[in-house]
């Protein structure tokens, strides 16, 4: 038996739909010029990528934002002004405006380990008094002098057998980039690595703040290693990709950026270190990770994307928008996209094969050290070290008594304690 809606109810429903559409059109049309910073009404139910990543914006919402932004930004000066706004919001939203005072780094080095064409030394330094950043420095053994520097942040791979910067793919890329002639610093995210044993954790409300600050201090540290200050790059995948475009947006000392499988116009991450503080949206400002990534323009940028996660639309959406921004400077050739439609989320063989030539070109590195003439990778002789071999603290280098042992004990305004 069919149910019929009376004519007056039909008219009522049509009227309500018409009003909703009218209001939506007004809201969309409002987003232009200064309206780029306006809030677009959210219209989508929860959606996810093929890899299960949550989309914070709908497809229509994200594309409309980029379209209006593109219409309002028509000169390099306009983009520089917008990029400054985006960078300022990252610092403001993460409670890093003003930036904290910088304390001495006081690095603690372990013993160097020598391998075929490269060496590794573990290190810990203070980003704030007693707050240690832990990592390992990879460098070539065949060349000396002022070398390019590469920051290597890692992503959210928490399984103990496949963990953080200790993963084989992270170690391989660090070794390869060192063999090419760079000094590479691979460092732990907040609450990852050895510091977990002393009480640190990743899921903390201020993780984003400390993680961005640690990256700024990591550049300071690298500049103590005879790094060429005009040739500093950063590259990481997934959550490491987020760290890549965060630091490239806020620190002008980064000259080359290679975020891997993370730049999406509608997915902003899924962790407190990516979403835990209001860097994307306030009542009068809005941005997405495409804009944040483009802040490095017109310096070299490589987007590495795949067809099986939230970066699947990069060739059609994210890359054309960023290329437009670079075109404003007459530098379209400085941004590239390596899209791997059948690859999965990660920084595996195919991604490394795409990244090394880009880094070699823009950092003046020796690609022949890691790639064969036929374009295949030459990763022979790379030693995958055990996790604890990459820890900076041991019997000879104990965890300092003054060290901060958990996230809650950080003192940001540390100079007050000196008065």
N, C-alpha and C positions, 0 to 999 in steps of 0.2 A: 504493500500500500504506500503510495507516494504522499509525501507531506508538502503542502503548498504554502508558500509564504504570502500573506495578504499584501496587496499593492502598497498600502501605506508603510508596512515594515520594509519592503524592498526599497522604497524611496528613502526611508530613514537610514538604512544600511549604506546606500549609495552616497547619501549626504555625508555620513561619517567618513567614508573612504575618501571622498573628495576633500574634506577638510584636512585629513591626515596628509594626503598628497600635497596639498597647498602649503601646509606647514613645513613639510620636508623640503619642498622647492625653495621656500624662503630661507631655511637653514643652510641649504647647500649654496645658494646664491650669495649668502652673507660671507662665505669663505673666499675672499679675494683681497688683494692688497694687504692692509693691516689685518684683514680677516683670515689670513693664513694662520694667525695665532688664535683664532676663535675655535670654540669647541663644536665639532660636527656631531650631531645627535647619533648615538649608536643605534643601529637598526638590525644588527645580526644576532642570531642565536649563536651559541658556542660552536665554533668550527675548528677542525684540526687538519694538519697536513697529512700527507701519506705516511710520514714517520711518527705521527701521533703528537706533533707539537701543536700547542694551542695558539690559535690566531686571536690576537687582541683586537684587531680591526677586521671588518668585513671586506670582501673584495671591492665592492663599490665604494666604500668609505675610504680605503687606502688609495685607490686610483683617483678619486675625486680630489683628495688632498694633494697628490702630486700634480694633478692637472692645474689646479688653481695656483699652486706654488710656482709652477713653471710659467704660468701667465704673468705672475707678479714679479718674477726675477728675470730681468732682461739685460742686465749689464754685469760685468765682473765686480763693479763696486757694490751693486745691490746684493750680489751673492756674498761678498766679504762681510757686509753688514749683517746679513742673515746668519752666516756661519758663526760670527762672533756672538750673536744672540743664542744660537744653539749651544755653543761651547760654554757660554755663561750659565745657561740653564742646567747643563750637566754639573757644573761646579756648584751652583746654587742648590740644585735639587739634592745633591749628594753631600751637602753641608761642608763643602770645601771652599767656600767664598766668605772670608778671605782664606787663602791657603795657610796651613800651619807653618810655623817657623821650622826651618830645617836644622836638625841636629847633626853632629858628626856621624858618619856612616860606621866607623869602627869595625871594619870587616874582619871576620875570622875565617882564615883560609885553612883548608886541609892540605894533604900531600898531593902533588901532581901525579897523574897516571898517564903513561905514554903508550900510544897505540899507533897504528899504521897511518901516518899523515896527520895525526891530531893528538891533542892532549886534553885532559879533563881535570878540573880542580873544583872541589865542593867549597861553597862559601855561604856565610850568613852575615848580614849587615843590618844595622838598625835604621828603620825608616822613621821611627820615633824612639825616644829613649826607652830601651828595654824591649821594644817591639821588633822582632827579627823577621827579615825576609830570607828565606832559605832557597838555595838553588845550586846549580853547577854551571861553570864556565867552560865552554868548548872553544878551542882555538887551534889554528894550524901550526904545525911544527916546521914547515918548510919556508915560511915567509915571516918577516918581522916588520917593525915599523908601524906607522899609523894605519890601522885597518878599519874597514867598515864594521859596524856593530849591528847585531840583530837581536831584538827581544823575542823570546819564545814563550808566550803564555799558553797554558794547556786548558783543556775543557773539562766538562763534568763526566768523567768516566770513573765512578767511585769503587768499582769492584777491586778487591785487593789483588787479584791476579791480573788486572788490566787497568792500572791505576795512574791517574794524573800524568805528571811529567816522566814517570818511569815506564810508560808504555813503550813498546818497541818502535812504534811509528814516530813518537816524539824523539826518542834517542836517535833514530836514523836520520831524521831531518836535521837535528842539531849537529850531528857528526858531518853530514854531507855539506851543510853550509859552512862549517869550519874548514873542511877540506877545500872548499872553493875559495877560501881566503878571508873569511869573516870571523870576528869574535862573537860568539853566541852565548847569551845568558838565558838559560832555561830555569824558570823559578816557579815555586809552588803558589797556588791560589791560597787565599786566607782559609785556614782550617783544613788544609791538605798537607800531605807529606809528614815529615818527622814531628812537626809541632803538634799534631793530633795527640801524640803520646804525652804531651805536657799539659793538655787541657784545652787547646784551641779547637774551635768548631767553625764550620762553614755557614751553617744556617743561623745567621745572627742579623739583627736589624741593621747594623752598620757595616756589613761586609762590603757592600758596594763602595762606601766611602773609603775604607782602608785599602781595598783592592786598587782603586784608581790612584790613591796616594802612594801605595807600594810601587806601582808602575812608574810614577814620576820619579821616585827615589831610585828605581832601578836604572833609569837613564843617568841620573847623577852618578850612580855606582859605575856604570859602563864607561863614563867619561874619565874615570880614574885608571882605566885599563889601556890607555893610549889608543882610544877610538877616534876615528875621524869624525868630528862633530857635524860635518856636512853629509855624512853617509850613514845614517841610522835608520834601520827598518824595524818593523814589527810584523809578526805573522803568527796566527794561531787558528785553531778550528773549534767550531761549536762555541762553548762558553769562552774559549780562548779567542775565537773570532770576535765575540762581544768586547773582550778586553782590548783587542787590536784596534777596533774603531773608536772605543772610548778614549784611549790614550792618544791616538792620532788626532782626535778632534780637539783635545784640550792642551796638548803639549806641542808647540811648533818645532821642537827639536826632532820630531819624527819626520823623516823625509820620504819614506816609502812604506806603504801599507798594503798588506795582503791578508784580508779576512777570508777565512775558508768556511764554506757552508753555513753562513750565518746572516748575511745581509738580506733581509726580507722587508717588504713594504707593509706587512701586516702581522708579522710575528716578531716579538721583541725579546723572546727568551722565556725561561720558565723557572728561574732561580732568584733568590733574594739578591744575588750579586748583579742581576740584570734588571730586576723589576722592583726591588725592595725599597727604593727611594724615588721621589717624583722628578725624574729627569726628563720624562717624555711629555708630561702634561700637568698644567696648572689651570687655574680658572681663566687665565688670559694668554696661555701659550700652549702650543702643541707641536710635536715633532715625531718623526719615526726614525728607524735605524738607517734608512736610505739617506736621509738628510745628514745624520750624524756621520755616516761613512764618507759622504761627499765633502765634509769640512776640510779634508786634507787637500782638496783641489787648489791649484793645478799640479800638485806633486804626484809622482807615480802611484797608481792604485791598480791592483789586480783583484777582481771579484772571482772567486772560485765557487761554482754552484753545481748542483746535481738535480736530476729530475725526480728524486724520490723523497725530498723533504721540503721545508718551507722556502727553499731557494729555487724551486722548480720554474718560477716565472722570471728569473733574472734576465734572460735574453730579451724578453718582451716588455718587461716593466722596469725593474730596478736599473739595469744597465743603460737603457736608452735615456732615462732621466739623468743619471749621473754623467753620461756622455754629453748631454745637453749643457750641463753646468761647466764641464771642461771646455766645451766649445765656446762658451762666453769668453774664455781666456785665449782662444785660438790654440788650445792644447788637447784636442780630442784624442790624439795618439797616445797621451799619457795614461789613459785609463783603458783597461782591457778586461774581457770576461772569458774565462775558461770554463765552459759548461760541459758537464759530463752527464748526459741524460740517463744513463743506466747505472751510474754509481750511487753508492749510499753515503750516508752521513759519516764524515771522518776526515782523516788526513793521511790516507793510504797511498799506495804506489802511484796511481794515476794523478792524484792531486800534487804529490811531490814532483812528478815529471812535468807538471804544468807550471809549478812555482819556481823551480830552480832557474830556468832560462830567463824569467822575468827579473829575478833578483840579480842574476849575473849581468843582465843588460843595464840595470839602473844603479847597481853598486860597484860595477867594474870588477866582477868576480870571475874566476876561471872555471867555466862550465865543464871543461874537458876532464876535470878531476872527479866528476860525479855522473857524467853521461857519456855513453858510447856514441860513436859516429852515426849509428842507426837510430839514435834517439831513445834507446833503452837506458835505464838507470844502471849505474855501476856502484853498487853498495857493498861490494866485496870487502872483507876485512873489518867491517863494522862490528864492534863488540857490544852486545846488549848486556849492560851491567845489571846486577841485581839491585833491587830497591834500596837495601841498606848500604850498598856501596856508594850510593849517591846522597847519603845523609851527611850533613856538615858536622853534626855533633857526635863525638865518640869519646873514648877514654882519654885520648890525647887532647881533644878539644871539647871539654864538657859544656853542657848547657849552662850559661852564666847565672850566678845566683841572683843578679839584678834583673834577669829577664822577666818580662811579663808572661804569665802562664795561661791566661785566658782572655777572651775578647772583652769582657766587662771591666778589666783593669787598665785599659788603655787610657793614658792621660794625653789628650790632644793639646791642651794649653800648658805644655810642660814647663815653659819659662816662669810661670807663676811660682813654681816650687823652688826656683833659684833665688827668689827675692827674700 
